[in-house]
Amino acid sequence: MTRTWLVVLGVAAGASLALPAAPAAAHNSLTGSDPQNGARLAAAPKRVELRFLATPKEATTKVTVTGPDNVAAGGAPTFSGKRVSVPFTPGAAGLYIVTYQLASDDGHPVKGEIRFTLTTGTPAEPPSASAAPSSAAPTTAPASTAAGSPSAGSPSPASPSPAAAGDDDGGTGWLWTVAPVVVLGLLLVGALVLRRRATRR
C-alpha cells in the first residue's frame, strides 16, 4: 500500500510541474528588436524590427513609432514569421519610442515598448522663397547650423529608459504555484493515515 501511494505521489508531482507550461506556451512576448532597447544611434536605421516568441497575427497586431515632439516616424508593418518590420522615417535628433500591441493565442493582450535615441537628425528645411517680400533688399543669409551640432532650438537627446512591461497575468499566476503544493500535501497526509491503519492491523 505504501509503495502504491508513493507512485501516486510521484505521478501527481510530475503533473503539477507540467501544468504551468501549458498557459505559458500560449502567451506571446517580445524576444528581441533592432535597434535594441536603449540603443544610441548616430545613423538612422531604414526600418524597426520586432521579434516575438510566437507568430503574431496581422489582424490583431499594431506597431507605432514616434519621435521628438510626438511626431510619427513609422509606416505600415510587414510580417515575416515571428518578425514584424516597420519602415522608419527619421526626424530630429532625440528619443524615439516604438510601441506594440498584439493578442496571444490564449486571447491575452500583450503590450510594450522599446526606446532608442538618434544622436543626429535631419537638417531643417530652408524657408520658402515666396515668403520673402519682393521689395525687400537682399540680405546675407545666416550660416545654417550643421546637423548634429548643439543649438538653443534643437531638442537635446533624451536618455533611454527601460521598456515598459506590458504583460499582465490577470492575478491568477499564483494559483499555478500554490495548487501543486496543496495537492502534494493532501496526498502525503492520506498516505500516512493509510500506513498507520495498516500498522495497527
N, C-alpha and C positions, 0 to 999 in steps of 0.2 A: 504493500500500500504506500509505504514511504517513497519507494522508487517511482511509483506512478505519479505521485504528487510532484516529485522533483522534475519529472519530464514535463508535466503540465506547466510548472513554473518557468521552465526554460522556453517552452513554446510561447507563453504569454509575454515573456521579456523580449523575445525576438520580434513578436508582432508589434509591441509598443514602440520599439525603436524604429520600425518601418513606417508607422503611421504618419509622423510629421513630414516625411519625404513626399507624400502624395500632393498636399496643397502647395508645398514649396516649388514643386516641379511645374505647376500650372501658373505660378506667379512670375510675371516678366520683370526685368530690371535692366538698367543700363550697365554694360560691362566695359565700355571704353569710348573714347571720342578723339577726333582730330579736327582742330587743335585740342590738346589736353586741357582739362580744367585747371585754371590758374596760370596758363602759359602767357608769356610776354613775347610778342612777335614784332620784328622790325619790318617784315614783308607780309602783306595781307594774303591769306590763302584764297584759292579760287572757289572753294566750297567748304562747308562744315559737314562732317560725317559723324553719325552716332551709331554705336554698335550695341545690340541688345542680346539678352540671354535667349530669348525666343523670337521667332519671326513675327514682326509687328504687322498688323493689318492696316491697309491703306485707308479703309473707311473710318477707322477709329484712331488714327494717328495724326497728331498736329505738332508741327515744329515751327517756331518763330525765332527770328534773330533781330535784336535791337541794339543800336549803338548809342553814343552820347546824345543827350537831349531826347532820348526815346525815339530815335529815328530808325525806321525799318531798314534792315540791311540784308534780308534774305528773300528767297523766292519759293516756288513750289517744290515740295520734297519729292525725291525719286527713291524707289525701293529696290533693293537687291538682296534677297535672302534676309538675313538678320541686320542688314545695314540700311540706314536712311541718310541720304545726302541732300543738302540744301545749298543752292548757289549763293555765294557770298558777294555782296557789293560793299566794298569798304568806304567809309566816310572819314570823319575827323578822327584824330588820334584820341584814344581813351578806352574805356571799358565797354566790351560787347558781351551781351547776355543771350544765351541760347536756351530757350525753354521748350520742353517737350511734354506731351500728354498722350497716353495711349491706354488701351484696355488689355488686360491679361486674358488668357483662356478661361480663367475662373471668374471673369467678369469684374475683377477688382481693378479700379483705375490706378494708373501709375503716372506720377507727375514728378518733375525735377528740372534742374537747370545746370548748365556749365557756364563758366565765365573765362574770358581771355582778354588780354589788353594789347591793342596796337600802339606801338611807341611812335609811329609816324602815320600821318594821314594825308588825304588828298589836298592839294592847294585850293585856295578859294577861287571862285570863278571871277574873271575880270568884269568890271561894270560895263553895261551896255553903252555903245557909242551914241544911241539915240537919246539917252538920258541927259547928256550934256547940252546946255543951250547953245544954239548956232551962233549967237552974237558974242559969246564969251571968248576971250583971248586964250590961245593955247598956253597951257602951263606945264611945267615939268612934273611928270607923274612920280610919286614916291616909289622908292625901290620896294619890290614885293618881298614879303618875308619868305625865306626859304622854308620848304616843307620840313617839319620836324623841329625847327628852331623855336625856343620859348618866346611867347608873346603874351601881352596882357589879355588879348581877346580869345586866345585858343584855350580850350579846356585842358587841364593837366590830367595825365593818365591816372586813373583810379586804381587802387590796389585791389587785386583779385581776391575774392573771398571764396570759401569752400562752397560747393554746390549744395543747394537746399535739398534735403532728403524728402522725396515726395511719397515714399511708400508708407502705407498705414495698414496694419493688420486688423483694424477694427476692434481691438481689445480682446480678441479671442485667442491670441497666440499662447497665453499661459495655460490654456486647457490642455494643449498637446504635451506640456511638461508635467503637469500635476496628475493627469489621468493615469499614465503608466505606473506612477509611484503608488497610487491608491489601489490599482488592480493587483500589483505585486504584493502589497501589504495584506489584502484580503485573502489572497491565495496562500500566503505564508501562514496566516493565523489558522486557516482551515486545515492545513497540513499538520500543524502542531496539535490541534484538537483531535483529529483522527488518530494521530500517533499515540496520544495519551489514552484514548479509549481502547486501542489495540493492546497497549501495555497492561491495562487493568484486567482485560480478559485473560 
